[in-house]
Amino acid sequence: MTVVWTVIAVVVVIAALLTVLEVQNRRRRRALDHLDAGDPAAGGRARADAEAAHAVTEGLAKSAHPGVTGAGGAFPG
């Protein structure tokens, strides 16, 4: 009988948690309704800029430290 009450308690706790999370989600959605989606291409441009900057940094690091591959060896080359 203890197992049954434990299972019921777990189900009630999970239901309460889901209810609280849904209420918070609705409040957040209502609070952010006034914001527009913005420019969808801006995210793509930002990602491309970040990847380009990363490639430049990686290229500079490899040219400054020849023989280092990132494989973690003690000796270069």
CYANA upper distance limits for C-alpha pairs under 8 A (distance plus 0.5 A):
  1 MET  CA      5 TRP  CA      7.04
  2 THR  CA      6 THR  CA      6.63
  3 VAL  CA      7 VAL  CA      6.64
  4 VAL  CA      8 ILE  CA      6.69
  5 TRP  CA      9 ALA  CA      6.55
  6 THR  CA     10 VAL  CA      6.70
  7 VAL  CA     11 VAL  CA      6.72
  8 ILE  CA     12 VAL  CA      6.69
  9 ALA  CA     13 VAL  CA      6.68
 10 VAL  CA     14 ILE  CA      6.66
 11 VAL  CA     15 ALA  CA      6.62
 12 VAL  CA     16 ALA  CA      6.61
 13 VAL  CA     17 LEU  CA      6.64
 14 ILE  CA     18 LEU  CA      6.67
 15 ALA  CA     19 THR  CA      6.64
 16 ALA  CA     20 VAL  CA      6.72
 17 LEU  CA     21 LEU  CA      6.68
 18 LEU  CA     22 GLU  CA      6.60
 19 THR  CA     23 VAL  CA      6.72
 20 VAL  CA     24 GLN  CA      6.73
 21 LEU  CA     25 ASN  CA      6.60
 22 GLU  CA     26 ARG  CA      6.71
 23 VAL  CA     27 ARG  CA      6.74
 24 GLN  CA     28 ARG  CA      6.57
 25 ASN  CA     29 ARG  CA      6.54
 26 ARG  CA     30 ARG  CA      6.56
 27 ARG  CA     31 ALA  CA      6.57
 28 ARG  CA     32 LEU  CA      6.65
 29 ARG  CA     33 ASP  CA      6.53
 39 ASP  CA     43 GLY  CA      8.39
 40 PRO  CA     44 GLY  CA      8.04
 41 ALA  CA     45 ARG  CA      6.78
 42 ALA  CA     46 ALA  CA      6.59
 43 GLY  CA     47 ARG  CA      6.63
 44 GLY  CA     48 ALA  CA      6.65
 45 ARG  CA     49 ASP  CA      6.61
 46 ALA  CA     50 ALA  CA      6.63
 47 ARG  CA     51 GLU  CA      6.64
 48 ALA  CA     52 ALA  CA      6.62
 49 ASP  CA     53 ALA  CA      6.65
 50 ALA  CA     54 HIS  CA      6.59
 51 GLU  CA     55 ALA  CA      6.61
 52 ALA  CA     56 VAL  CA      6.74
 53 ALA  CA     57 THR  CA      6.66
 54 HIS  CA     58 GLU  CA      6.52
 55 ALA  CA     59 GLY  CA      6.51
 56 VAL  CA     60 LEU  CA      6.64
 57 THR  CA     61 ALA  CA      6.63
 58 GLU  CA     62 LYS  CA      6.65
 59 GLY  CA     63 SER  CA      6.65
 60 LEU  CA     64 ALA  CA      6.51
 61 ALA  CA     65 HIS  CA      6.56
 62 LYS  CA     66 PRO  CA      6.24
 62 LYS  CA     67 GLY  CA      8.40
 62 LYS  CA     68 VAL  CA      7.53
 62 LYS  CA     69 THR  CA      8.38
 66 PRO  CA     76 PRO  CA      8.40
 67 GLY  CA     76 PRO  CA      5.34
 67 GLY  CA     77 GLY  CA      5.04
 68 VAL  CA     76 PRO  CA      6.04
 68 VAL  CA     77 GLY  CA      7.38
 69 THR  CA     76 PRO  CA      8.48
